[in-house]
Amino acid sequence: MTIDALLEKIKDRFGASILKADKHSQKRLYLDIDPKDIVDIVRFVFKDLGLRFNIASAVDEFECMEILYHFSFDRTGLELSLRVALKDKINPVVDTITAVTRSAWWIEREMHELFGIRFNGNKDLRRLLLPDDWPDGVYPLRKNFVVPKRDSRKA
């Protein structure tokens, strides 16, 4: 499969959901998609087209929270990143993709913990990295992060 063929298959099925396509190279494709369609597009890419889910990453951009879902087609070396922009930076929410690929469970927990992104349908968003006494609602990878004051009596 080529980058052009991959793009065409996704566009044929989800054309209205693709906000922008960027062929970074002949092996790398970025698609900006509507967040409401993430589960359907991930299902198509993973189940129907046979790409492997690698990882997801989050970024606190100035105007939104952004999640990139990274996939690869190992037989040809193609890389696909599905990018969703969550406009509500205070309470960013997107549907979980764990029903499609269980391997997203840990990275969704991590993004929830470090960025405050809520994944609808993920029933286990408990802490993974931060200490148990870390204050609720404080997300260390957000641009507006301020180191919480420690209670000097506990030190």
C-alpha positions as CSV (number, residue, x, y, z in Angstrom):
1,M,0.0,0.0,0.0
2,T,1.2,3.5,-0.9
3,I,0.6,6.8,1.0
4,D,-1.7,7.8,-1.8
5,A,-3.7,4.6,-1.7
6,L,-4.0,4.8,2.1
7,L,-5.2,8.4,1.9
8,E,-7.7,7.6,-0.9
9,K,-9.2,4.6,1.1
10,I,-9.6,6.8,4.2
11,K,-11.1,9.7,2.2
12,D,-13.5,7.4,0.4
13,R,-15.0,6.3,3.7
14,F,-14.5,9.4,5.9
15,G,-14.0,12.4,3.6
16,A,-16.2,14.8,5.6
17,S,-14.3,13.9,8.8
18,I,-10.9,14.8,7.3
19,L,-10.1,18.4,8.0
20,K,-6.6,18.4,6.6
21,A,-4.2,15.9,5.0
22,D,-0.5,16.4,5.0
23,K,1.8,13.9,3.1
24,H,5.0,14.7,5.0
25,S,6.9,12.2,2.8
26,Q,6.2,9.1,0.7
27,K,6.1,7.1,4.0
28,R,4.5,9.6,6.4
29,L,0.9,10.9,6.4
30,Y,-0.8,13.2,8.9
31,L,-4.6,13.5,9.0
32,D,-6.4,16.1,11.0
33,I,-9.8,14.6,11.8
34,D,-12.9,15.6,13.6
35,P,-12.7,14.3,17.2
36,K,-16.2,12.9,17.1
37,D,-15.1,10.4,14.4
38,I,-11.9,9.1,16.1
39,V,-13.3,5.7,17.1
40,D,-14.8,4.9,13.6
41,I,-11.6,6.0,11.8
42,V,-9.4,4.1,14.2
43,R,-11.5,1.0,13.8
44,F,-11.3,1.3,10.0
45,V,-7.5,1.9,10.0
46,F,-6.8,-0.8,12.5
47,K,-9.3,-3.5,11.7
48,D,-10.1,-3.0,8.0
49,L,-6.8,-1.7,6.6
50,G,-4.5,-3.6,9.0
51,L,-2.4,-0.9,10.4
52,R,-0.8,-1.4,13.8
53,F,-1.5,1.0,16.6
54,N,1.9,2.2,17.9
55,I,1.2,4.9,20.5
56,A,-0.7,8.1,21.1
57,S,0.8,11.4,22.2
58,A,-0.7,14.6,23.5
59,V,0.4,18.2,23.2
60,D,-0.9,21.3,24.9
61,E,-1.1,23.8,22.0
62,F,-1.9,27.4,22.6
63,E,-5.4,27.1,21.1
64,C,-6.3,23.4,21.9
65,M,-5.2,20.1,23.4
66,E,-4.0,17.9,20.6
67,I,-3.8,14.1,20.4
68,L,-1.9,12.2,17.8
69,Y,-2.7,8.6,17.3
70,H,0.3,6.9,15.5
71,F,-0.2,3.8,13.3
72,S,2.2,1.9,11.0
73,F,1.8,-0.5,8.1
74,D,4.8,-2.7,8.8
75,R,4.9,-4.5,5.4
76,T,5.6,-1.2,3.6
77,G,7.0,1.1,6.4
78,L,4.1,3.6,6.1
79,E,3.3,5.7,9.1
80,L,0.0,7.4,9.7
81,S,-0.8,9.9,12.4
82,L,-4.4,10.8,13.1
83,R,-4.5,14.2,14.8
84,V,-7.5,15.5,16.8
85,A,-7.8,19.0,18.3
86,L,-9.8,19.3,21.5
87,K,-10.9,22.9,21.6
88,D,-12.0,23.0,25.2
89,K,-8.6,23.2,27.0
90,I,-10.2,23.4,30.4
91,N,-12.1,20.1,30.1
92,P,-10.8,18.3,27.1
93,V,-12.8,15.2,26.2
94,V,-12.6,12.6,23.5
95,D,-14.0,9.0,23.1
96,T,-11.7,6.2,24.1
97,I,-10.3,3.9,21.4
98,T,-9.8,1.0,23.9
99,A,-12.8,-0.8,22.5
100,V,-10.9,-1.0,19.2
101,T,-7.4,-1.7,20.6
102,R,-6.9,-2.5,24.2
103,S,-3.3,-1.4,23.9
104,A,-4.5,2.3,24.1
105,W,-5.5,1.8,27.8
106,W,-2.2,2.8,29.4
107,I,-1.5,5.8,27.2
108,E,-5.0,7.1,27.7
109,R,-4.4,6.8,31.5
110,E,-1.1,8.7,31.1
111,M,-2.6,11.5,29.0
112,H,-5.5,11.8,31.4
113,E,-3.1,12.1,34.4
114,L,-0.6,14.5,32.8
115,F,-2.8,16.6,30.6
116,G,-6.3,16.2,32.1
117,I,-7.8,14.7,29.0
118,R,-10.9,12.7,29.7
119,F,-11.5,9.6,27.6
120,N,-15.2,8.8,27.4
121,G,-15.8,5.1,27.9
122,N,-12.4,4.3,29.5
123,K,-13.5,3.0,32.9
124,D,-10.0,2.9,34.4
125,L,-8.3,6.4,34.4
126,R,-6.7,6.0,37.7
127,R,-3.2,7.4,38.4
128,L,-0.3,5.7,36.7
129,L,2.8,7.9,37.1
130,L,2.2,10.7,39.7
131,P,2.4,10.1,43.4
132,D,-0.7,9.3,45.4
133,D,-0.7,12.7,47.1
134,W,-0.6,14.7,43.9
135,P,-3.4,17.3,43.9
136,D,-6.4,16.6,41.8
137,G,-6.9,18.9,38.8
138,V,-3.2,19.7,38.5
139,Y,-1.7,18.5,35.2
140,P,2.1,18.8,34.9
141,L,2.3,18.8,31.1
142,R,-0.1,21.6,30.5
143,K,1.4,25.0,29.5
144,N,-0.3,26.7,32.5
145,F,1.2,24.2,35.0
146,V,2.4,25.7,38.3
147,V,4.3,23.6,40.8
148,P,1.9,22.9,43.6
149,K,2.9,24.2,47.1
150,R,3.7,21.4,49.4
151,D,2.4,21.4,53.0
152,S,5.5,22.2,55.0
153,R,4.2,20.2,57.9
154,K,4.4,17.0,55.8
155,A,8.0,17.6,54.7
